[in-house]
Amino acid sequence: MTLHKGYRNKTRKRHRKKVRDRGLGSVEKYLIDYEVNDKVDIITDPSQHKRGFPHRRYHGLTGTVKGTRGRCYEIEVKLGNSRKLLIVGKEHLRANKGSVQQSQN
């Protein structure tokens, strides 16, 4: 058989949830609004793949919110020596813990 190079190729482990976490997540992640220049982590949610699902190479990276585009956010991520602008839905984002602690101090 030929090797297919689809969008979710080689993501069996990366886009898998634990057994007890399966299904749709909580509503809380849809209610969080991020401001411009907030640091966010890109953690893909495999149960939501309709809108703003980033490529597997960006899973686990930290980026900066540069703006909004529709219901999604524009995230700038450093990848190698270049910077990429991603359009990611808010269900695939979470606030970076390091930046949250610095803003509280």
Contacts in CASP RR format, 6 or more apart in sequence:
PFRMAT RR
TARGET T0000
AUTHOR 0000-0000-0000
METHOD contacts of the structure
MODEL  1
MTLHKGYRNKTRKRHRKKVRDRGLGSVEKYLIDYEVNDKVDIITDPSQHK
RGFPHRRYHGLTGTVKGTRGRCYEIEVKLGNSRKLLIVGKEHLRANKGSV
QQSQN
7 55 0 8 1.000
8 15 0 8 1.000
8 56 0 8 1.000
9 56 0 8 1.000
10 56 0 8 1.000
11 56 0 8 1.000
14 44 0 8 1.000
14 56 0 8 1.000
14 59 0 8 1.000
15 44 0 8 1.000
15 46 0 8 1.000
15 56 0 8 1.000
15 59 0 8 1.000
16 46 0 8 1.000
17 23 0 8 1.000
17 46 0 8 1.000
17 47 0 8 1.000
22 47 0 8 1.000
23 47 0 8 1.000
24 47 0 8 1.000
24 48 0 8 1.000
25 45 0 8 1.000
25 47 0 8 1.000
29 90 0 8 1.000
29 91 0 8 1.000
29 93 0 8 1.000
29 94 0 8 1.000
30 90 0 8 1.000
30 91 0 8 1.000
32 90 0 8 1.000
32 95 0 8 1.000
34 40 0 8 1.000
34 65 0 8 1.000
34 73 0 8 1.000
34 90 0 8 1.000
34 93 0 8 1.000
34 95 0 8 1.000
35 65 0 8 1.000
36 65 0 8 1.000
36 66 0 8 1.000
36 67 0 8 1.000
37 64 0 8 1.000
37 65 0 8 1.000
38 64 0 8 1.000
38 65 0 8 1.000
38 95 0 8 1.000
38 96 0 8 1.000
38 99 0 8 1.000
39 62 0 8 1.000
39 63 0 8 1.000
39 64 0 8 1.000
39 95 0 8 1.000
39 96 0 8 1.000
39 98 0 8 1.000
39 99 0 8 1.000
40 62 0 8 1.000
40 63 0 8 1.000
40 64 0 8 1.000
40 65 0 8 1.000
40 73 0 8 1.000
40 75 0 8 1.000
40 93 0 8 1.000
40 94 0 8 1.000
40 95 0 8 1.000
40 96 0 8 1.000
41 60 0 8 1.000
41 61 0 8 1.000
41 62 0 8 1.000
41 63 0 8 1.000
41 93 0 8 1.000
41 94 0 8 1.000
41 95 0 8 1.000
41 96 0 8 1.000
42 54 0 8 1.000
42 58 0 8 1.000
42 59 0 8 1.000
42 60 0 8 1.000
42 61 0 8 1.000
42 62 0 8 1.000
42 63 0 8 1.000
42 75 0 8 1.000
42 77 0 8 1.000
42 86 0 8 1.000
42 88 0 8 1.000
42 92 0 8 1.000
42 93 0 8 1.000
43 59 0 8 1.000
43 60 0 8 1.000
43 92 0 8 1.000
43 93 0 8 1.000
43 94 0 8 1.000
44 53 0 8 1.000
44 54 0 8 1.000
44 56 0 8 1.000
44 59 0 8 1.000
44 92 0 8 1.000
45 91 0 8 1.000
45 92 0 8 1.000
48 91 0 8 1.000
48 92 0 8 1.000
51 71 0 8 1.000
51 72 0 8 1.000
51 89 0 8 1.000
52 72 0 8 1.000
52 87 0 8 1.000
52 88 0 8 1.000
52 89 0 8 1.000
52 92 0 8 1.000
53 89 0 8 1.000
53 92 0 8 1.000
54 86 0 8 1.000
54 88 0 8 1.000
54 92 0 8 1.000
57 79 0 8 1.000
58 77 0 8 1.000
58 79 0 8 1.000
58 84 0 8 1.000
58 86 0 8 1.000
61 77 0 8 1.000
61 79 0 8 1.000
62 77 0 8 1.000
62 96 0 8 1.000
63 75 0 8 1.000
63 76 0 8 1.000
63 77 0 8 1.000
63 78 0 8 1.000
63 96 0 8 1.000
64 75 0 8 1.000
64 76 0 8 1.000
65 73 0 8 1.000
65 74 0 8 1.000
65 75 0 8 1.000
66 74 0 8 1.000
66 75 0 8 1.000
66 76 0 8 1.000
66 85 0 8 1.000
67 73 0 8 1.000
67 74 0 8 1.000
68 74 0 8 1.000
69 87 0 8 1.000
71 89 0 8 1.000
71 90 0 8 1.000
72 87 0 8 1.000
72 88 0 8 1.000
72 89 0 8 1.000
72 90 0 8 1.000
73 87 0 8 1.000
73 88 0 8 1.000
73 89 0 8 1.000
73 90 0 8 1.000
73 93 0 8 1.000
74 85 0 8 1.000
74 86 0 8 1.000
74 87 0 8 1.000
75 85 0 8 1.000
75 86 0 8 1.000
75 87 0 8 1.000
75 88 0 8 1.000
75 93 0 8 1.000
76 83 0 8 1.000
76 84 0 8 1.000
76 85 0 8 1.000
76 86 0 8 1.000
77 83 0 8 1.000
77 84 0 8 1.000
77 86 0 8 1.000
78 84 0 8 1.000
END
